[in-house]
Amino acid sequence: MITAALLGALFFAAAGYLGAIAGLWFAERIDPLPDSPKPGRAPVGALIAACSVIGAIVTTHGTQSQIVLIAVVCVALVAIWITDTMRGVVPDVFTLGPLGLILILAVWQHDWFTFVSAAIPFVPFAVAAMLSHGRGMGWGDVKMVALGGALLGAQTAVLVFAFACLAAVALNYLRGHRSGPIAFAPYLAAAIGLAIPLGILR
């Protein structure tokens, strides 16, 4: 079991590193939007370490299909964190790609509730994006919560995204950022990343 955990940690660290490379590659080729948050630096080392912890848990407690799927999601989450922090943009390939994979597997397994789970967090975030015209809530964030809903299940996703919203408001208030746009995707990525091992261990 220890060997499996170590191998899983290494495999997922590699996935996190791949996500970092992809995120940096996209960030260098994306122009920030006029109303994007102030560019920042992503904690790449910490993100890769977090992926390795997730990998150690998933490898020793999950199925083969879960291991592969969650590794793909980790690549996407790291890339999303980096692109949103640096450019204020969440590329569709990192949200719709993993989401499409999850939905294809759901169809294969006749698991139609996965579509409902994706839709439940998607709807309120989509309404917020429409009402704010993509400024208060970006469409990349909306697609991201659909991914989280499909992966985690509706109940868990709604709970962790509520905490992500509260954490975003509280931390930015403490930092003195009491107005203006913020990079929200890293909070969503952290929420999904924390919920994955908890769901596996349940």
PyMOL commands that place a pseudoatom at each C-alpha (Angstrom):
pseudoatom trace, name=CA, resn=MET, resi=1, chain=A, elem=C, hetatm=0, pos=[0.000, 0.000, 0.000]
pseudoatom trace, name=CA, resn=ILE, resi=2, chain=A, elem=C, hetatm=0, pos=[2.887, 2.358, 0.775]
pseudoatom trace, name=CA, resn=THR, resi=3, chain=A, elem=C, hetatm=0, pos=[4.437, 1.598, -2.616]
pseudoatom trace, name=CA, resn=ALA, resi=4, chain=A, elem=C, hetatm=0, pos=[1.120, 2.321, -4.346]
pseudoatom trace, name=CA, resn=ALA, resi=5, chain=A, elem=C, hetatm=0, pos=[0.803, 5.601, -2.460]
pseudoatom trace, name=CA, resn=LEU, resi=6, chain=A, elem=C, hetatm=0, pos=[4.333, 6.654, -3.448]
pseudoatom trace, name=CA, resn=LEU, resi=7, chain=A, elem=C, hetatm=0, pos=[3.768, 5.734, -7.084]
pseudoatom trace, name=CA, resn=GLY, resi=8, chain=A, elem=C, hetatm=0, pos=[0.458, 7.573, -7.030]
pseudoatom trace, name=CA, resn=ALA, resi=9, chain=A, elem=C, hetatm=0, pos=[2.080, 10.631, -5.497]
pseudoatom trace, name=CA, resn=LEU, resi=10, chain=A, elem=C, hetatm=0, pos=[4.757, 10.641, -8.216]
pseudoatom trace, name=CA, resn=PHE, resi=11, chain=A, elem=C, hetatm=0, pos=[2.227, 10.096, -11.001]
pseudoatom trace, name=CA, resn=PHE, resi=12, chain=A, elem=C, hetatm=0, pos=[-0.004, 12.909, -9.802]
pseudoatom trace, name=CA, resn=ALA, resi=13, chain=A, elem=C, hetatm=0, pos=[2.971, 15.205, -9.200]
pseudoatom trace, name=CA, resn=ALA, resi=14, chain=A, elem=C, hetatm=0, pos=[3.832, 14.636, -12.853]
pseudoatom trace, name=CA, resn=ALA, resi=15, chain=A, elem=C, hetatm=0, pos=[0.214, 15.452, -13.732]
pseudoatom trace, name=CA, resn=GLY, resi=16, chain=A, elem=C, hetatm=0, pos=[0.466, 18.666, -11.724]
pseudoatom trace, name=CA, resn=TYR, resi=17, chain=A, elem=C, hetatm=0, pos=[3.739, 19.536, -13.462]
pseudoatom trace, name=CA, resn=LEU, resi=18, chain=A, elem=C, hetatm=0, pos=[2.114, 18.917, -16.843]
pseudoatom trace, name=CA, resn=GLY, resi=19, chain=A, elem=C, hetatm=0, pos=[-0.741, 21.208, -15.791]
pseudoatom trace, name=CA, resn=ALA, resi=20, chain=A, elem=C, hetatm=0, pos=[1.771, 23.889, -14.820]
pseudoatom trace, name=CA, resn=ILE, resi=21, chain=A, elem=C, hetatm=0, pos=[3.483, 23.660, -18.203]
pseudoatom trace, name=CA, resn=ALA, resi=22, chain=A, elem=C, hetatm=0, pos=[0.145, 23.842, -20.009]
pseudoatom trace, name=CA, resn=GLY, resi=23, chain=A, elem=C, hetatm=0, pos=[-1.049, 26.749, -17.870]
pseudoatom trace, name=CA, resn=LEU, resi=24, chain=A, elem=C, hetatm=0, pos=[2.132, 28.754, -18.417]
pseudoatom trace, name=CA, resn=TRP, resi=25, chain=A, elem=C, hetatm=0, pos=[2.064, 28.002, -22.147]
pseudoatom trace, name=CA, resn=PHE, resi=26, chain=A, elem=C, hetatm=0, pos=[-1.501, 29.290, -22.455]
pseudoatom trace, name=CA, resn=ALA, resi=27, chain=A, elem=C, hetatm=0, pos=[-0.860, 32.276, -20.183]
pseudoatom trace, name=CA, resn=GLU, resi=28, chain=A, elem=C, hetatm=0, pos=[2.004, 33.448, -22.385]
pseudoatom trace, name=CA, resn=ARG, resi=29, chain=A, elem=C, hetatm=0, pos=[-0.319, 33.428, -25.388]
pseudoatom trace, name=CA, resn=ILE, resi=30, chain=A, elem=C, hetatm=0, pos=[-3.419, 35.005, -23.806]
pseudoatom trace, name=CA, resn=ASP, resi=31, chain=A, elem=C, hetatm=0, pos=[-3.986, 38.730, -23.626]
pseudoatom trace, name=CA, resn=PRO, resi=32, chain=A, elem=C, hetatm=0, pos=[-5.680, 39.756, -20.364]
pseudoatom trace, name=CA, resn=LEU, resi=33, chain=A, elem=C, hetatm=0, pos=[-9.179, 41.160, -20.725]
pseudoatom trace, name=CA, resn=PRO, resi=34, chain=A, elem=C, hetatm=0, pos=[-9.681, 44.881, -20.012]
pseudoatom trace, name=CA, resn=ASP, resi=35, chain=A, elem=C, hetatm=0, pos=[-11.520, 44.133, -16.760]
pseudoatom trace, name=CA, resn=SER, resi=36, chain=A, elem=C, hetatm=0, pos=[-9.244, 41.278, -15.642]
pseudoatom trace, name=CA, resn=PRO, resi=37, chain=A, elem=C, hetatm=0, pos=[-7.875, 41.139, -12.088]
pseudoatom trace, name=CA, resn=LYS, resi=38, chain=A, elem=C, hetatm=0, pos=[-4.374, 42.367, -11.412]
pseudoatom trace, name=CA, resn=PRO, resi=39, chain=A, elem=C, hetatm=0, pos=[-1.895, 39.691, -12.607]
pseudoatom trace, name=CA, resn=GLY, resi=40, chain=A, elem=C, hetatm=0, pos=[-0.351, 37.552, -9.888]
pseudoatom trace, name=CA, resn=ARG, resi=41, chain=A, elem=C, hetatm=0, pos=[1.960, 34.581, -9.428]
pseudoatom trace, name=CA, resn=ALA, resi=42, chain=A, elem=C, hetatm=0, pos=[0.640, 31.079, -8.944]
pseudoatom trace, name=CA, resn=PRO, resi=43, chain=A, elem=C, hetatm=0, pos=[2.191, 28.854, -6.237]
pseudoatom trace, name=CA, resn=VAL, resi=44, chain=A, elem=C, hetatm=0, pos=[3.322, 26.227, -8.734]
pseudoatom trace, name=CA, resn=GLY, resi=45, chain=A, elem=C, hetatm=0, pos=[5.348, 24.179, -6.244]
pseudoatom trace, name=CA, resn=ALA, resi=46, chain=A, elem=C, hetatm=0, pos=[2.466, 24.048, -3.773]
pseudoatom trace, name=CA, resn=LEU, resi=47, chain=A, elem=C, hetatm=0, pos=[0.039, 23.049, -6.535]
pseudoatom trace, name=CA, resn=ILE, resi=48, chain=A, elem=C, hetatm=0, pos=[2.257, 20.153, -7.633]
pseudoatom trace, name=CA, resn=ALA, resi=49, chain=A, elem=C, hetatm=0, pos=[2.649, 19.063, -4.000]
pseudoatom trace, name=CA, resn=ALA, resi=50, chain=A, elem=C, hetatm=0, pos=[-1.136, 19.176, -3.539]
pseudoatom trace, name=CA, resn=CYS, resi=51, chain=A, elem=C, hetatm=0, pos=[-1.558, 16.993, -6.620]
pseudoatom trace, name=CA, resn=SER, resi=52, chain=A, elem=C, hetatm=0, pos=[0.884, 14.455, -5.173]
pseudoatom trace, name=CA, resn=VAL, resi=53, chain=A, elem=C, hetatm=0, pos=[-1.129, 14.261, -1.937]
pseudoatom trace, name=CA, resn=ILE, resi=54, chain=A, elem=C, hetatm=0, pos=[-4.336, 13.761, -3.903]
pseudoatom trace, name=CA, resn=GLY, resi=55, chain=A, elem=C, hetatm=0, pos=[-2.576, 11.083, -5.939]
pseudoatom trace, name=CA, resn=ALA, resi=56, chain=A, elem=C, hetatm=0, pos=[-1.401, 9.170, -2.876]
pseudoatom trace, name=CA, resn=ILE, resi=57, chain=A, elem=C, hetatm=0, pos=[-4.961, 9.040, -1.558]
pseudoatom trace, name=CA, resn=VAL, resi=58, chain=A, elem=C, hetatm=0, pos=[-6.726, 8.326, -4.840]
pseudoatom trace, name=CA, resn=THR, resi=59, chain=A, elem=C, hetatm=0, pos=[-4.274, 5.593, -5.861]
pseudoatom trace, name=CA, resn=THR, resi=60, chain=A, elem=C, hetatm=0, pos=[-4.720, 3.662, -2.617]
pseudoatom trace, name=CA, resn=HIS, resi=61, chain=A, elem=C, hetatm=0, pos=[-8.479, 4.100, -2.263]
pseudoatom trace, name=CA, resn=GLY, resi=62, chain=A, elem=C, hetatm=0, pos=[-9.888, 4.641, -5.760]
pseudoatom trace, name=CA, resn=THR, resi=63, chain=A, elem=C, hetatm=0, pos=[-10.553, 2.531, -8.814]
pseudoatom trace, name=CA, resn=GLN, resi=64, chain=A, elem=C, hetatm=0, pos=[-8.415, 2.588, -11.962]
pseudoatom trace, name=CA, resn=SER, resi=65, chain=A, elem=C, hetatm=0, pos=[-10.954, 4.711, -13.801]
pseudoatom trace, name=CA, resn=GLN, resi=66, chain=A, elem=C, hetatm=0, pos=[-11.067, 7.179, -10.902]
pseudoatom trace, name=CA, resn=ILE, resi=67, chain=A, elem=C, hetatm=0, pos=[-7.270, 7.429, -10.865]
pseudoatom trace, name=CA, resn=VAL, resi=68, chain=A, elem=C, hetatm=0, pos=[-7.074, 8.285, -14.564]
pseudoatom trace, name=CA, resn=LEU, resi=69, chain=A, elem=C, hetatm=0, pos=[-10.017, 10.683, -14.475]
pseudoatom trace, name=CA, resn=ILE, resi=70, chain=A, elem=C, hetatm=0, pos=[-8.819, 12.563, -11.398]
pseudoatom trace, name=CA, resn=ALA, resi=71, chain=A, elem=C, hetatm=0, pos=[-5.290, 12.815, -12.829]
pseudoatom trace, name=CA, resn=VAL, resi=72, chain=A, elem=C, hetatm=0, pos=[-6.771, 14.529, -15.893]
pseudoatom trace, name=CA, resn=VAL, resi=73, chain=A, elem=C, hetatm=0, pos=[-8.756, 16.843, -13.620]
pseudoatom trace, name=CA, resn=CYS, resi=74, chain=A, elem=C, hetatm=0, pos=[-5.602, 17.702, -11.636]
pseudoatom trace, name=CA, resn=VAL, resi=75, chain=A, elem=C, hetatm=0, pos=[-3.832, 18.701, -14.848]
pseudoatom trace, name=CA, resn=ALA, resi=76, chain=A, elem=C, hetatm=0, pos=[-6.757, 20.974, -15.646]
pseudoatom trace, name=CA, resn=LEU, resi=77, chain=A, elem=C, hetatm=0, pos=[-7.051, 22.487, -12.157]
pseudoatom trace, name=CA, resn=VAL, resi=78, chain=A, elem=C, hetatm=0, pos=[-3.374, 23.454, -12.015]
pseudoatom trace, name=CA, resn=ALA, resi=79, chain=A, elem=C, hetatm=0, pos=[-3.537, 24.955, -15.500]
pseudoatom trace, name=CA, resn=ILE, resi=80, chain=A, elem=C, hetatm=0, pos=[-6.704, 26.879, -14.616]
pseudoatom trace, name=CA, resn=TRP, resi=81, chain=A, elem=C, hetatm=0, pos=[-5.154, 28.240, -11.409]
pseudoatom trace, name=CA, resn=ILE, resi=82, chain=A, elem=C, hetatm=0, pos=[-2.155, 29.541, -13.367]
pseudoatom trace, name=CA, resn=THR, resi=83, chain=A, elem=C, hetatm=0, pos=[-4.012, 31.064, -16.318]
pseudoatom trace, name=CA, resn=ASP, resi=84, chain=A, elem=C, hetatm=0, pos=[-6.602, 32.790, -14.133]
pseudoatom trace, name=CA, resn=THR, resi=85, chain=A, elem=C, hetatm=0, pos=[-3.964, 34.131, -11.745]
pseudoatom trace, name=CA, resn=MET, resi=86, chain=A, elem=C, hetatm=0, pos=[-1.741, 35.420, -14.535]
pseudoatom trace, name=CA, resn=ARG, resi=87, chain=A, elem=C, hetatm=0, pos=[-4.300, 36.525, -17.113]
pseudoatom trace, name=CA, resn=GLY, resi=88, chain=A, elem=C, hetatm=0, pos=[-7.748, 36.417, -15.539]
pseudoatom trace, name=CA, resn=VAL, resi=89, chain=A, elem=C, hetatm=0, pos=[-8.882, 33.866, -18.124]
pseudoatom trace, name=CA, resn=VAL, resi=90, chain=A, elem=C, hetatm=0, pos=[-10.001, 30.230, -17.847]
pseudoatom trace, name=CA, resn=PRO, resi=91, chain=A, elem=C, hetatm=0, pos=[-9.444, 28.516, -21.232]
pseudoatom trace, name=CA, resn=ASP, resi=92, chain=A, elem=C, hetatm=0, pos=[-12.281, 26.242, -22.326]
pseudoatom trace, name=CA, resn=VAL, resi=93, chain=A, elem=C, hetatm=0, pos=[-9.936, 23.329, -22.989]
pseudoatom trace, name=CA, resn=PHE, resi=94, chain=A, elem=C, hetatm=0, pos=[-9.307, 22.997, -19.246]
pseudoatom trace, name=CA, resn=THR, resi=95, chain=A, elem=C, hetatm=0, pos=[-12.977, 22.995, -18.263]
pseudoatom trace, name=CA, resn=LEU, resi=96, chain=A, elem=C, hetatm=0, pos=[-14.900, 21.557, -21.193]
pseudoatom trace, name=CA, resn=GLY, resi=97, chain=A, elem=C, hetatm=0, pos=[-12.274, 18.876, -21.907]
pseudoatom trace, name=CA, resn=PRO, resi=98, chain=A, elem=C, hetatm=0, pos=[-12.497, 17.110, -18.522]
pseudoatom trace, name=CA, resn=LEU, resi=99, chain=A, elem=C, hetatm=0, pos=[-16.234, 17.827, -18.313]
pseudoatom trace, name=CA, resn=GLY, resi=100, chain=A, elem=C, hetatm=0, pos=[-16.781, 16.181, -21.681]
pseudoatom trace, name=CA, resn=LEU, resi=101, chain=A, elem=C, hetatm=0, pos=[-14.783, 13.141, -20.558]
pseudoatom trace, name=CA, resn=ILE, resi=102, chain=A, elem=C, hetatm=0, pos=[-16.875, 12.799, -17.391]
pseudoatom trace, name=CA, resn=LEU, resi=103, chain=A, elem=C, hetatm=0, pos=[-20.132, 13.099, -19.328]
pseudoatom trace, name=CA, resn=ILE, resi=104, chain=A, elem=C, hetatm=0, pos=[-19.018, 10.549, -21.917]
pseudoatom trace, name=CA, resn=LEU, resi=105, chain=A, elem=C, hetatm=0, pos=[-18.237, 8.104, -19.106]
pseudoatom trace, name=CA, resn=ALA, resi=106, chain=A, elem=C, hetatm=0, pos=[-21.630, 8.884, -17.570]
pseudoatom trace, name=CA, resn=VAL, resi=107, chain=A, elem=C, hetatm=0, pos=[-23.388, 8.020, -20.829]
pseudoatom trace, name=CA, resn=TRP, resi=108, chain=A, elem=C, hetatm=0, pos=[-21.315, 4.829, -21.113]
pseudoatom trace, name=CA, resn=GLN, resi=109, chain=A, elem=C, hetatm=0, pos=[-22.355, 3.840, -17.580]
pseudoatom trace, name=CA, resn=HIS, resi=110, chain=A, elem=C, hetatm=0, pos=[-25.961, 5.070, -17.993]
pseudoatom trace, name=CA, resn=ASP, resi=111, chain=A, elem=C, hetatm=0, pos=[-25.387, 7.428, -15.073]
pseudoatom trace, name=CA, resn=TRP, resi=112, chain=A, elem=C, hetatm=0, pos=[-27.790, 10.217, -16.042]
pseudoatom trace, name=CA, resn=PHE, resi=113, chain=A, elem=C, hetatm=0, pos=[-27.666, 11.865, -12.628]
pseudoatom trace, name=CA, resn=THR, resi=114, chain=A, elem=C, hetatm=0, pos=[-24.170, 13.139, -13.475]
pseudoatom trace, name=CA, resn=PHE, resi=115, chain=A, elem=C, hetatm=0, pos=[-25.820, 15.549, -15.919]
pseudoatom trace, name=CA, resn=VAL, resi=116, chain=A, elem=C, hetatm=0, pos=[-28.119, 16.777, -13.152]
pseudoatom trace, name=CA, resn=SER, resi=117, chain=A, elem=C, hetatm=0, pos=[-25.153, 17.160, -10.805]
pseudoatom trace, name=CA, resn=ALA, resi=118, chain=A, elem=C, hetatm=0, pos=[-23.376, 19.309, -13.393]
pseudoatom trace, name=CA, resn=ALA, resi=119, chain=A, elem=C, hetatm=0, pos=[-26.457, 21.439, -13.985]
pseudoatom trace, name=CA, resn=ILE, resi=120, chain=A, elem=C, hetatm=0, pos=[-27.310, 22.201, -10.339]
pseudoatom trace, name=CA, resn=PRO, resi=121, chain=A, elem=C, hetatm=0, pos=[-24.265, 24.413, -9.578]
pseudoatom trace, name=CA, resn=PHE, resi=122, chain=A, elem=C, hetatm=0, pos=[-24.085, 25.576, -13.196]
pseudoatom trace, name=CA, resn=VAL, resi=123, chain=A, elem=C, hetatm=0, pos=[-27.484, 27.312, -13.187]
pseudoatom trace, name=CA, resn=PRO, resi=124, chain=A, elem=C, hetatm=0, pos=[-26.990, 29.845, -10.343]
pseudoatom trace, name=CA, resn=PHE, resi=125, chain=A, elem=C, hetatm=0, pos=[-23.456, 30.673, -11.493]
pseudoatom trace, name=CA, resn=ALA, resi=126, chain=A, elem=C, hetatm=0, pos=[-24.717, 31.132, -15.065]
pseudoatom trace, name=CA, resn=VAL, resi=127, chain=A, elem=C, hetatm=0, pos=[-27.425, 33.502, -13.819]
pseudoatom trace, name=CA, resn=ALA, resi=128, chain=A, elem=C, hetatm=0, pos=[-24.764, 35.487, -11.935]
pseudoatom trace, name=CA, resn=ALA, resi=129, chain=A, elem=C, hetatm=0, pos=[-22.621, 35.652, -15.077]
pseudoatom trace, name=CA, resn=MET, resi=130, chain=A, elem=C, hetatm=0, pos=[-25.554, 36.855, -17.181]
pseudoatom trace, name=CA, resn=LEU, resi=131, chain=A, elem=C, hetatm=0, pos=[-26.607, 39.497, -14.654]
pseudoatom trace, name=CA, resn=SER, resi=132, chain=A, elem=C, hetatm=0, pos=[-23.042, 40.793, -14.319]
pseudoatom trace, name=CA, resn=HIS, resi=133, chain=A, elem=C, hetatm=0, pos=[-22.368, 40.514, -18.081]
pseudoatom trace, name=CA, resn=GLY, resi=134, chain=A, elem=C, hetatm=0, pos=[-19.356, 38.309, -17.326]
pseudoatom trace, name=CA, resn=ARG, resi=135, chain=A, elem=C, hetatm=0, pos=[-17.705, 40.875, -15.048]
pseudoatom trace, name=CA, resn=GLY, resi=136, chain=A, elem=C, hetatm=0, pos=[-18.761, 39.838, -11.540]
pseudoatom trace, name=CA, resn=MET, resi=137, chain=A, elem=C, hetatm=0, pos=[-18.759, 36.175, -12.544]
pseudoatom trace, name=CA, resn=GLY, resi=138, chain=A, elem=C, hetatm=0, pos=[-16.882, 34.945, -15.598]
pseudoatom trace, name=CA, resn=TRP, resi=139, chain=A, elem=C, hetatm=0, pos=[-18.133, 32.230, -17.919]
pseudoatom trace, name=CA, resn=GLY, resi=140, chain=A, elem=C, hetatm=0, pos=[-14.949, 30.273, -17.316]
pseudoatom trace, name=CA, resn=ASP, resi=141, chain=A, elem=C, hetatm=0, pos=[-15.970, 30.049, -13.656]
pseudoatom trace, name=CA, resn=VAL, resi=142, chain=A, elem=C, hetatm=0, pos=[-19.425, 28.882, -14.710]
pseudoatom trace, name=CA, resn=LYS, resi=143, chain=A, elem=C, hetatm=0, pos=[-18.005, 26.048, -16.804]
pseudoatom trace, name=CA, resn=MET, resi=144, chain=A, elem=C, hetatm=0, pos=[-15.702, 25.176, -13.936]
pseudoatom trace, name=CA, resn=VAL, resi=145, chain=A, elem=C, hetatm=0, pos=[-18.534, 24.680, -11.453]
pseudoatom trace, name=CA, resn=ALA, resi=146, chain=A, elem=C, hetatm=0, pos=[-20.274, 22.429, -13.977]
pseudoatom trace, name=CA, resn=LEU, resi=147, chain=A, elem=C, hetatm=0, pos=[-17.090, 20.343, -14.046]
pseudoatom trace, name=CA, resn=GLY, resi=148, chain=A, elem=C, hetatm=0, pos=[-17.032, 20.287, -10.251]
pseudoatom trace, name=CA, resn=GLY, resi=149, chain=A, elem=C, hetatm=0, pos=[-20.678, 19.276, -10.069]
pseudoatom trace, name=CA, resn=ALA, resi=150, chain=A, elem=C, hetatm=0, pos=[-20.200, 16.414, -12.510]
pseudoatom trace, name=CA, resn=LEU, resi=151, chain=A, elem=C, hetatm=0, pos=[-17.087, 15.180, -10.696]
pseudoatom trace, name=CA, resn=LEU, resi=152, chain=A, elem=C, hetatm=0, pos=[-18.104, 15.613, -7.049]
pseudoatom trace, name=CA, resn=GLY, resi=153, chain=A, elem=C, hetatm=0, pos=[-21.887, 15.281, -7.163]
pseudoatom trace, name=CA, resn=ALA, resi=154, chain=A, elem=C, hetatm=0, pos=[-24.341, 18.122, -6.685]
pseudoatom trace, name=CA, resn=GLN, resi=155, chain=A, elem=C, hetatm=0, pos=[-24.505, 18.110, -2.886]
pseudoatom trace, name=CA, resn=THR, resi=156, chain=A, elem=C, hetatm=0, pos=[-20.752, 18.180, -2.329]
pseudoatom trace, name=CA, resn=ALA, resi=157, chain=A, elem=C, hetatm=0, pos=[-20.175, 20.667, -5.135]
pseudoatom trace, name=CA, resn=VAL, resi=158, chain=A, elem=C, hetatm=0, pos=[-22.736, 23.165, -3.828]
pseudoatom trace, name=CA, resn=LEU, resi=159, chain=A, elem=C, hetatm=0, pos=[-21.248, 22.933, -0.341]
pseudoatom trace, name=CA, resn=VAL, resi=160, chain=A, elem=C, hetatm=0, pos=[-17.594, 23.390, -1.352]
pseudoatom trace, name=CA, resn=PHE, resi=161, chain=A, elem=C, hetatm=0, pos=[-18.394, 26.157, -3.829]
pseudoatom trace, name=CA, resn=ALA, resi=162, chain=A, elem=C, hetatm=0, pos=[-20.297, 28.034, -1.123]
pseudoatom trace, name=CA, resn=PHE, resi=163, chain=A, elem=C, hetatm=0, pos=[-17.179, 27.834, 1.045]
pseudoatom trace, name=CA, resn=ALA, resi=164, chain=A, elem=C, hetatm=0, pos=[-15.062, 28.935, -1.938]
pseudoatom trace, name=CA, resn=CYS, resi=165, chain=A, elem=C, hetatm=0, pos=[-17.228, 32.039, -2.358]
pseudoatom trace, name=CA, resn=LEU, resi=166, chain=A, elem=C, hetatm=0, pos=[-16.956, 32.887, 1.341]
pseudoatom trace, name=CA, resn=ALA, resi=167, chain=A, elem=C, hetatm=0, pos=[-13.187, 32.307, 1.314]
pseudoatom trace, name=CA, resn=ALA, resi=168, chain=A, elem=C, hetatm=0, pos=[-12.734, 34.523, -1.750]
pseudoatom trace, name=CA, resn=VAL, resi=169, chain=A, elem=C, hetatm=0, pos=[-14.653, 37.385, -0.157]
pseudoatom trace, name=CA, resn=ALA, resi=170, chain=A, elem=C, hetatm=0, pos=[-12.969, 37.035, 3.257]
pseudoatom trace, name=CA, resn=LEU, resi=171, chain=A, elem=C, hetatm=0, pos=[-9.382, 36.676, 2.016]
pseudoatom trace, name=CA, resn=ASN, resi=172, chain=A, elem=C, hetatm=0, pos=[-9.628, 39.529, -0.460]
pseudoatom trace, name=CA, resn=TYR, resi=173, chain=A, elem=C, hetatm=0, pos=[-11.214, 41.731, 2.195]
pseudoatom trace, name=CA, resn=LEU, resi=174, chain=A, elem=C, hetatm=0, pos=[-8.346, 40.954, 4.585]
pseudoatom trace, name=CA, resn=ARG, resi=175, chain=A, elem=C, hetatm=0, pos=[-5.854, 41.764, 1.831]
pseudoatom trace, name=CA, resn=GLY, resi=176, chain=A, elem=C, hetatm=0, pos=[-7.490, 45.149, 1.313]
pseudoatom trace, name=CA, resn=HIS, resi=177, chain=A, elem=C, hetatm=0, pos=[-9.015, 44.268, -2.076]
pseudoatom trace, name=CA, resn=ARG, resi=178, chain=A, elem=C, hetatm=0, pos=[-12.498, 45.481, -1.249]
pseudoatom trace, name=CA, resn=SER, resi=179, chain=A, elem=C, hetatm=0, pos=[-13.499, 46.394, -4.785]
pseudoatom trace, name=CA, resn=GLY, resi=180, chain=A, elem=C, hetatm=0, pos=[-12.610, 45.398, -8.309]
pseudoatom trace, name=CA, resn=PRO, resi=181, chain=A, elem=C, hetatm=0, pos=[-12.324, 41.996, -9.978]
pseudoatom trace, name=CA, resn=ILE, resi=182, chain=A, elem=C, hetatm=0, pos=[-10.585, 39.025, -8.369]
pseudoatom trace, name=CA, resn=ALA, resi=183, chain=A, elem=C, hetatm=0, pos=[-9.252, 35.772, -9.782]
pseudoatom trace, name=CA, resn=PHE, resi=184, chain=A, elem=C, hetatm=0, pos=[-12.001, 33.446, -8.569]
pseudoatom trace, name=CA, resn=ALA, resi=185, chain=A, elem=C, hetatm=0, pos=[-11.022, 30.229, -10.370]
pseudoatom trace, name=CA, resn=PRO, resi=186, chain=A, elem=C, hetatm=0, pos=[-8.180, 29.392, -7.931]
pseudoatom trace, name=CA, resn=TYR, resi=187, chain=A, elem=C, hetatm=0, pos=[-10.728, 29.313, -5.094]
pseudoatom trace, name=CA, resn=LEU, resi=188, chain=A, elem=C, hetatm=0, pos=[-12.939, 26.964, -7.106]
pseudoatom trace, name=CA, resn=ALA, resi=189, chain=A, elem=C, hetatm=0, pos=[-9.914, 24.817, -8.009]
pseudoatom trace, name=CA, resn=ALA, resi=190, chain=A, elem=C, hetatm=0, pos=[-8.906, 24.608, -4.346]
pseudoatom trace, name=CA, resn=ALA, resi=191, chain=A, elem=C, hetatm=0, pos=[-12.462, 23.623, -3.387]
pseudoatom trace, name=CA, resn=ILE, resi=192, chain=A, elem=C, hetatm=0, pos=[-12.549, 20.838, -5.969]
pseudoatom trace, name=CA, resn=GLY, resi=193, chain=A, elem=C, hetatm=0, pos=[-9.046, 19.674, -5.050]
pseudoatom trace, name=CA, resn=LEU, resi=194, chain=A, elem=C, hetatm=0, pos=[-9.893, 19.464, -1.354]
pseudoatom trace, name=CA, resn=ALA, resi=195, chain=A, elem=C, hetatm=0, pos=[-13.166, 17.664, -2.010]
pseudoatom trace, name=CA, resn=ILE, resi=196, chain=A, elem=C, hetatm=0, pos=[-11.664, 14.954, -4.240]
pseudoatom trace, name=CA, resn=PRO, resi=197, chain=A, elem=C, hetatm=0, pos=[-9.746, 13.022, -1.531]
pseudoatom trace, name=CA, resn=LEU, resi=198, chain=A, elem=C, hetatm=0, pos=[-12.532, 13.554, 0.986]
pseudoatom trace, name=CA, resn=GLY, resi=199, chain=A, elem=C, hetatm=0, pos=[-14.965, 11.949, -1.461]
pseudoatom trace, name=CA, resn=ILE, resi=200, chain=A, elem=C, hetatm=0, pos=[-12.580, 9.053, -2.124]
pseudoatom trace, name=CA, resn=LEU, resi=201, chain=A, elem=C, hetatm=0, pos=[-12.060, 8.393, 1.584]
pseudoatom trace, name=CA, resn=ARG, resi=202, chain=A, elem=C, hetatm=0, pos=[-15.777, 8.563, 2.382]
for i in range(1, 202): cmd.bond("trace and resi %d" % i, "trace and resi %d" % (i + 1))
show_as sticks, trace
zoom trace
